[in-house]
Amino acid sequence: MATLHDFTVTTIDGQEKKLSEFAGEALLVVNVASRCGLTPQYTALEELYQKYKGKGFEVLAFPCNDFGAQEPGTPEEIKTFCSTKYDVSFPLFGKVHVVGPQQAPLYAFLTGQDAPPKGAGDVVWNFEKFLVDKKGNVTSRFAPPTAPLDPEITSAIERALG
């Protein structure tokens, strides 16, 4: 069976990155957008990252323009927006499709996992969150409105960190 570690993705700077480089770390994978009502979640995602990064945790952000054309920017524009407006220091990746016929293989994998509390199925909007354990298995999935610092998410992260 595949794990998240089996995928290679493109960074915001256009470099190939094997997700196996994150083996041994718990990950929160999030599809993000700069012009969404949920965009302020960047602040909480950064706070979450700062709280747990020294314990083996990473936030992996994948810009996506699939919902309401809310991420129209170029990679450089996205990177500048995230760093200047939200002081984001967690990894940003290249823009991906998370739904539809051009869905990125990583997202086909993520959405195919029956992870509580949301279960399997299409991403419904920006800022959907997938928690991945140190072995690359999806353990939890949270709907877009669930705040990154919600106790449901932080307790799941703490469990994943062991």
C-alpha positions as CSV (number, residue, x, y, z in Angstrom):
1,M,0.0,0.0,0.0
2,A,1.2,3.5,-0.8
3,T,2.1,6.1,1.8
4,L,2.6,9.8,1.4
5,H,6.4,9.1,1.4
6,D,6.0,7.5,-2.0
7,F,5.3,10.8,-3.7
8,T,7.5,13.4,-5.3
9,V,6.1,17.0,-5.5
10,T,7.4,20.4,-6.7
11,T,8.4,23.1,-4.3
12,I,7.2,26.7,-4.7
13,D,10.7,27.3,-6.2
14,G,10.2,24.7,-8.9
15,Q,12.4,22.0,-7.3
16,E,11.5,18.3,-7.2
17,K,11.1,17.1,-3.6
18,K,10.6,13.5,-2.4
19,L,8.1,13.4,0.4
20,S,10.2,10.5,1.8
21,E,12.5,13.3,3.1
22,F,9.8,13.9,5.7
23,A,9.8,10.3,7.0
24,G,9.9,10.2,10.8
25,E,7.9,13.5,11.0
26,A,4.2,14.1,11.5
27,L,2.7,16.3,8.8
28,L,-0.3,18.5,8.3
29,V,-1.0,18.7,4.5
30,V,-3.2,21.7,3.6
31,N,-4.4,23.1,0.3
32,V,-4.2,26.9,0.6
33,A,-5.3,30.0,-1.2
34,S,-4.5,33.7,-0.9
35,R,-7.9,35.2,-1.7
36,C,-10.2,33.0,0.4
37,G,-12.3,33.8,3.5
38,L,-10.2,31.1,5.2
39,T,-6.8,32.7,4.2
40,P,-6.3,34.1,7.8
41,Q,-5.8,30.4,8.8
42,Y,-2.2,31.0,7.6
43,T,-1.6,32.8,11.0
44,A,-2.8,29.8,13.0
45,L,-0.9,27.3,10.7
46,E,2.3,29.2,11.3
47,E,1.6,29.2,15.1
48,L,1.0,25.5,15.0
49,Y,4.2,25.0,13.0
50,Q,6.2,27.0,15.5
51,K,4.7,25.1,18.4
52,Y,5.5,21.6,17.1
53,K,8.3,21.9,14.6
54,G,11.0,21.2,17.1
55,K,9.2,17.9,18.0
56,G,9.2,16.4,14.5
57,F,6.2,18.2,12.9
58,E,5.8,20.0,9.5
59,V,3.0,21.9,7.8
60,L,3.1,21.3,4.0
61,A,1.1,23.9,2.1
62,F,-0.1,23.3,-1.4
63,P,-1.6,26.4,-3.2
64,C,-4.7,25.5,-5.2
65,N,-6.9,27.5,-7.6
66,D,-9.7,24.9,-7.8
67,F,-12.2,26.8,-5.7
68,G,-13.5,30.1,-6.8
69,A,-10.2,31.0,-8.5
70,Q,-8.9,32.1,-5.1
71,E,-5.3,31.4,-5.8
72,P,-4.6,33.0,-9.2
73,G,-1.0,34.1,-8.4
74,T,2.3,32.9,-9.8
75,P,4.6,30.9,-7.5
76,E,6.6,34.1,-6.8
77,E,3.5,36.0,-6.0
78,I,2.2,33.3,-3.7
79,K,5.6,33.0,-1.9
80,T,5.8,36.8,-1.4
81,F,2.2,37.0,-0.2
82,C,2.8,34.2,2.4
83,S,6.0,35.6,3.7
84,T,5.0,39.3,3.8
85,K,1.4,39.1,4.9
86,Y,1.6,36.0,7.2
87,D,5.3,35.5,7.9
88,V,5.0,31.9,6.8
89,S,8.1,29.8,7.4
90,F,6.7,26.3,6.7
91,P,7.3,24.6,3.3
92,L,5.2,25.9,0.4
93,F,4.8,23.8,-2.7
94,G,3.8,24.4,-6.3
95,K,0.2,25.0,-7.2
96,V,-1.8,21.8,-7.6
97,H,-5.2,20.6,-8.5
98,V,-6.9,18.8,-5.6
99,V,-10.1,17.9,-7.5
100,G,-11.1,17.0,-11.0
101,P,-9.4,15.3,-13.9
102,Q,-6.1,17.1,-13.3
103,Q,-6.0,16.1,-9.6
104,A,-2.5,15.7,-8.4
105,P,-1.5,12.1,-7.6
106,L,-0.7,13.1,-4.0
107,Y,-4.3,14.4,-3.6
108,A,-5.8,11.3,-5.2
109,F,-4.0,9.4,-2.5
110,L,-5.0,11.7,0.3
111,T,-8.7,11.8,-0.6
112,G,-8.8,8.1,-1.0
113,Q,-8.0,7.5,2.6
114,D,-10.9,6.9,5.1
115,A,-9.4,9.1,7.8
116,P,-11.6,10.4,10.7
117,P,-13.4,12.5,11.3
118,K,-14.2,13.5,7.7
119,G,-13.5,10.2,5.9
120,A,-12.6,9.7,2.2
121,G,-13.9,11.8,-0.6
122,D,-13.2,14.9,-2.6
123,V,-11.7,18.1,-1.0
124,V,-14.6,20.5,-0.7
125,W,-12.8,23.8,-0.3
126,N,-9.5,25.6,0.5
127,F,-7.7,24.8,3.8
128,E,-8.8,21.2,4.1
129,K,-6.3,19.5,6.4
130,F,-4.8,16.0,6.3
131,L,-2.7,14.7,9.3
132,V,-0.1,12.2,8.3
133,D,1.9,10.1,10.8
134,K,5.6,9.5,10.9
135,K,5.3,6.5,8.6
136,G,3.4,8.4,5.9
137,N,-0.1,7.2,6.7
138,V,-3.1,9.5,6.8
139,T,-4.5,9.4,10.3
140,S,-7.0,12.3,10.4
141,R,-8.7,14.6,8.0
142,F,-10.3,18.0,9.0
143,A,-12.8,20.1,7.1
144,P,-11.8,23.6,5.9
145,P,-13.5,25.6,8.6
146,T,-11.8,23.6,11.4
147,A,-9.3,26.0,12.8
148,P,-5.6,24.8,12.8
149,L,-5.4,25.4,16.6
150,D,-8.7,23.6,17.3
151,P,-8.1,21.1,20.2
152,E,-9.3,18.3,17.8
153,I,-6.3,19.0,15.5
154,T,-3.7,19.8,18.2
155,S,-4.6,16.6,20.1
156,A,-4.4,14.5,16.9
157,I,-0.9,16.1,16.2
158,E,0.2,15.3,19.7
159,R,-0.9,11.6,19.3
160,A,0.9,11.5,15.9
161,L,4.1,12.8,17.5
162,G,3.8,10.0,20.1
